[in-house]
């Protein structure tokens, strides 16, 4: 069982992991692309742009099934994922 921790994960690393999570499944990736208007060929460029990773995290935490799936994938508590998303949003 994964428990929430007082340690704060690096929000950028969590977001990169979230992007890998989305890209690992064609259906998740397709949904992400449709929701954000991102084109598959621009993901790498976008990932280097300010705010892109925060947008990835907002998509993941904004839909509970993805939040729970990603938390399990990243071996994090859902609350820790949300806190990482909030910290990343505050930094951009």
C-alpha positions as CSV (number, residue, x, y, z in Angstrom):
1,X,0.0,0.0,0.0
2,X,1.3,3.4,-1.0
3,X,1.1,6.0,1.7
4,X,1.3,9.8,1.4
5,X,4.7,11.1,2.4
6,X,6.0,14.4,3.8
7,X,8.8,14.2,1.3
8,X,8.2,16.4,-1.7
9,X,8.9,14.8,-5.0
10,X,10.6,17.0,-7.7
11,X,7.5,18.2,-9.5
12,X,9.3,18.4,-12.9
13,X,10.4,14.8,-12.6
14,X,6.8,13.7,-11.6
15,X,5.5,15.6,-14.7
16,X,8.1,13.9,-17.0
17,X,7.0,10.6,-15.5
18,X,3.3,11.6,-16.2
19,X,4.2,12.3,-19.8
20,X,5.8,8.9,-20.1
21,X,2.7,7.4,-18.5
22,X,0.5,9.1,-21.1
23,X,2.7,8.1,-24.0
24,X,2.9,4.5,-22.9
25,X,-0.7,3.8,-23.8
26,X,-2.1,4.8,-27.2
27,X,-5.6,5.4,-25.9
28,X,-4.3,7.7,-23.1
29,X,-2.0,9.5,-25.5
30,X,-4.8,10.0,-28.0
31,X,-7.1,11.4,-25.3
32,X,-4.4,13.7,-24.1
33,X,-3.7,15.0,-27.6
34,X,-7.4,15.6,-28.3
35,X,-7.9,17.4,-25.0
36,X,-4.9,19.6,-25.3
37,X,-4.8,20.1,-29.1
38,X,-1.1,19.0,-29.0
39,X,0.2,17.3,-32.2
40,X,2.2,14.1,-31.8
41,X,5.2,15.6,-33.6
42,X,5.3,18.6,-31.3
43,X,5.4,16.8,-27.9
44,X,9.2,16.9,-27.7
45,X,9.4,20.5,-28.5
46,X,6.4,21.3,-26.2
47,X,8.0,19.4,-23.3
48,X,10.8,22.0,-23.3
49,X,8.4,25.0,-23.2
50,X,7.4,26.7,-20.0
51,X,4.0,25.5,-18.8
52,X,3.8,22.4,-20.9
53,X,4.7,20.0,-18.1
54,X,2.3,21.8,-15.8
55,X,-0.4,21.3,-18.4
56,X,0.4,17.6,-18.5
57,X,0.0,17.4,-14.8
58,X,-3.3,19.3,-14.9
59,X,-4.6,16.8,-17.4
60,X,-3.5,13.9,-15.2
61,X,-4.9,15.2,-11.9
62,X,-8.0,16.7,-13.6
63,X,-9.4,13.3,-14.4
64,X,-9.6,10.9,-11.4
65,X,-9.1,7.6,-13.4
66,X,-5.8,9.0,-14.8
67,X,-4.8,10.4,-11.4
68,X,-5.3,7.0,-9.7
69,X,-3.7,5.1,-12.6
70,X,-0.7,7.4,-12.7
71,X,-0.3,7.3,-8.9
72,X,0.0,3.6,-9.1
73,X,2.3,3.7,-12.1
74,X,4.6,6.2,-10.3
75,X,4.2,4.4,-6.9
76,X,3.0,7.6,-5.3
77,X,0.0,8.5,-3.2
78,X,-2.6,10.4,-5.3
79,X,-2.3,13.3,-2.8
80,X,1.4,13.5,-3.5
81,X,0.7,13.6,-7.2
82,X,-1.7,16.5,-6.7
83,X,0.8,18.4,-4.6
84,X,3.5,18.0,-7.2
85,X,1.1,19.3,-9.8
86,X,0.2,22.3,-7.6
87,X,3.9,23.0,-7.0
88,X,4.7,22.8,-10.7
89,X,1.8,25.2,-11.5
90,X,3.1,27.7,-8.9
91,X,6.6,27.6,-10.5
92,X,5.4,28.4,-14.0
